[in-house]
Amino acid sequence: MQGGRRRELARLWQVAVGRPRWQLWAAAAVSLWTLCWIFGQLAERASSPLDVLRVGLGWADVPSGWLDAVTGWLRADRRRPLLGLLAVAGGLLWSSTTERNQLPALLGWLAVMVAAEGIGYAGAVDRALLSLAAFIGLLLVLSVPGRRAFVLRRIVLMPRDVLRAGVTAATLSAVVPLLAPGFVLVRLCRPYVTRPPRPTGNGALPPTGSALTNGDERGVVEP
């Protein structure tokens, strides 16, 4: 059981980092911003997403006066309904996340943070999670008639596939705030991790006691 969980966690991490390099940098930036915002809710005065950005720019001695104008614009009462819809859109972006396309998870977090600047952390996150759960639940209900269907000539909704896709989308979206500390941890531990031997040229593992080097044609040196 524990071995299966470790393998699943390892697979999930490989999926989370299996994206283009530019998207990895974007994911790390969004992850760090999101994580600081989440931990900022534990302070006596909860931080908004732009408060976190303001602190970071101030630390780097970058002018941040323009953020005050953006904050005032987003916190206007007349924009609360629009920001509420933006939080819902963020949840729908989370629901469209797949193993091959994880960009919606990042865009969903950005949408939620923009919405939170005007309607608060709870208002934005609750709406996003509710829209995510409602969308997956609706698809599950619609998939009930197709639970015994045979996929031959038409596209159908299958309850098992809908549930699997929903769990994948929710998990990959929830792991976004953990990407930045995960990158750091993996980088620190990489020199200390022992990896299994790689297959040789014919696809077979080297015999026990062999080492993979450039010593012979197939990269295997006999002990």
C-alpha positions in Angstrom: 0.0 0.0 0.0 2.7 2.5 1.0 4.8 1.5 -2.0 1.9 2.2 -4.3 1.3 5.6 -2.7 5.0 6.4 -3.2 4.9 5.4 -6.8 1.7 7.4 -7.4 3.3 10.5 -5.7 6.4 10.0 -7.9 4.3 9.7 -11.0 2.3 12.8 -10.0 5.4 14.8 -9.6 6.8 13.7 -12.9 3.5 14.7 -14.5 3.5 18.1 -12.8 7.0 18.9 -14.0 6.6 17.3 -17.4 5.9 20.6 -19.2 7.8 23.0 -21.5 10.7 24.9 -19.8 9.0 28.3 -20.1 5.9 26.8 -18.4 8.1 25.5 -15.6 9.4 28.9 -14.9 5.9 30.3 -15.0 4.7 27.5 -12.8 7.4 28.3 -10.2 6.6 32.0 -10.2 2.8 31.3 -9.8 3.5 28.7 -7.2 5.7 31.0 -5.1 3.2 33.8 -5.4 0.2 31.6 -4.5 2.0 29.9 -1.6 3.0 33.3 0.0 -0.6 34.4 -0.4 -2.0 31.3 1.3 0.4 31.6 4.2 -0.4 35.3 4.3 -3.9 34.4 5.5 -2.4 33.2 8.8 -1.2 36.7 9.7 -3.1 39.0 12.0 -3.9 41.1 8.9 -4.5 38.8 6.0 -2.6 39.7 2.9 -4.1 40.0 -0.5 -2.3 38.8 -3.7 -1.2 42.3 -4.5 0.0 42.9 -1.0 2.3 39.9 -1.4 3.5 41.3 -4.8 3.9 44.7 -3.2 6.1 43.3 -0.4 8.3 41.4 -3.0 8.7 44.5 -5.2 9.5 46.6 -2.1 12.2 44.1 -1.1 13.7 44.4 -4.6 13.5 48.2 -4.5 11.2 48.2 -7.5 8.6 51.0 -7.6 5.2 49.6 -6.6 3.0 52.7 -6.5 1.1 51.6 -9.6 -0.3 48.6 -7.5 -2.3 51.0 -5.4 -4.2 52.1 -8.5 -4.8 48.5 -9.5 -6.0 47.6 -5.9 -8.4 50.5 -5.8 -9.8 49.6 -9.2 -10.3 45.9 -8.3 -11.9 46.7 -4.9 -14.6 49.0 -6.2 -18.0 47.6 -5.2 -19.4 47.7 -8.7 -16.8 45.2 -9.8 -17.6 42.5 -7.2 -20.1 40.6 -9.4 -17.6 40.5 -12.2 -14.8 39.3 -9.9 -17.2 36.6 -8.6 -17.6 35.4 -12.2 -13.9 35.5 -12.6 -13.5 33.2 -9.6 -16.0 30.8 -11.1 -14.0 30.9 -14.3 -10.9 30.0 -12.3 -12.6 26.9 -11.0 -13.7 25.9 -14.5 -10.1 26.4 -15.7 -9.0 24.0 -12.9 -11.5 21.5 -14.1 -10.1 21.5 -17.6 -6.6 20.7 -16.4 -5.2 17.4 -17.8 -1.9 15.6 -17.6 -1.0 16.8 -21.1 -2.2 20.4 -20.6 -1.5 21.8 -17.2 -1.6 25.5 -18.2 -5.3 25.9 -17.2 -4.3 25.2 -13.6 -1.9 28.1 -13.6 -4.4 30.4 -15.3 -7.1 29.3 -12.8 -4.9 30.3 -9.9 -4.2 33.7 -11.5 -7.9 34.2 -12.1 -8.7 33.3 -8.4 -6.0 35.6 -7.1 -7.3 38.5 -9.2 -10.8 37.9 -8.0 -9.6 37.6 -4.4 -8.2 41.1 -4.5 -11.7 42.4 -4.7 -13.9 39.8 -3.0 -11.4 38.3 -0.5 -9.7 34.9 -0.1 -12.7 33.0 1.1 -15.1 34.4 -1.5 -12.8 33.7 -4.4 -11.5 30.2 -3.3 -15.0 29.0 -2.3 -16.5 30.1 -5.6 -13.7 28.4 -7.5 -13.9 25.1 -5.6 -17.7 25.1 -5.9 -17.6 25.6 -9.6 -15.0 22.9 -10.0 -17.1 20.4 -7.9 -20.4 21.4 -9.6 -18.9 21.0 -13.1 -17.5 17.5 -12.3 -20.7 16.5 -10.5 -22.8 17.6 -13.5 -20.7 15.5 -15.9 -21.0 12.6 -13.5 -24.8 12.8 -13.6 -24.8 13.1 -17.4 -22.5 10.1 -17.6 -24.9 7.7 -15.8 -26.8 6.7 -18.9 -23.5 5.8 -20.6 -22.2 3.6 -17.9 -22.9 0.5 -20.0 -22.3 2.0 -23.4 -19.7 0.6 -25.8 -17.4 3.2 -27.3 -17.6 2.3 -30.9 -19.0 5.0 -33.2 -19.7 7.9 -30.9 -18.3 9.8 -28.0 -19.9 9.1 -24.6 -19.4 10.1 -21.0 -18.3 7.2 -18.8 -18.7 7.6 -15.0 -15.3 6.0 -14.3 -13.5 8.2 -16.9 -15.2 11.3 -15.7 -14.3 10.6 -12.1 -10.7 9.8 -13.0 -10.4 13.0 -15.1 -12.0 15.1 -12.3 -9.6 13.7 -9.7 -6.6 14.4 -12.0 -7.7 17.9 -12.6 -8.3 18.7 -9.0 -5.0 17.1 -7.9 -2.9 18.9 -10.5 -4.5 22.2 -9.6 -4.1 21.7 -5.9 -0.4 20.9 -6.3 0.5 24.2 -8.0 1.3 26.0 -4.7 3.7 23.1 -3.8 5.7 23.3 -7.1 8.2 26.0 -6.0 9.2 24.3 -2.7 9.2 21.0 -4.5 11.7 22.3 -7.1 14.0 23.5 -4.3 13.7 20.2 -2.4 14.4 18.1 -5.5 17.4 20.2 -6.4 18.9 19.9 -2.9 18.4 16.2 -2.6 19.4 15.2 -6.1 23.1 14.6 -5.3 22.2 12.4 -2.4 19.7 10.1 -4.2 20.7 6.7 -5.4 19.0 5.8 -8.7 18.5 2.4 -10.2 20.6 1.3 -13.2 19.4 2.2 -16.6 18.8 -0.4 -19.3 21.7 -1.2 -21.6 21.5 -0.9 -25.4 19.5 -4.1 -25.8 16.9 -3.0 -23.2 18.2 -5.4 -20.5 19.4 -4.3 -17.1 23.1 -4.8 -16.4 24.1 -7.8 -14.2 24.4 -7.4 -10.5 27.6 -5.5 -9.6 27.9 -3.8 -13.0 28.3 -0.1 -13.4 27.1 2.1 -16.2 30.1 3.9 -17.7 31.6 4.7 -21.1 34.0 1.8 -20.7 32.7 -0.4 -23.5 30.3 -0.4 -26.4 27.2 -1.0 -24.4 28.1 1.1 -21.5 28.5 -1.9 -19.1 31.8 -2.7 -17.3 32.0 -6.2 -15.9 33.1 -6.4 -12.3 
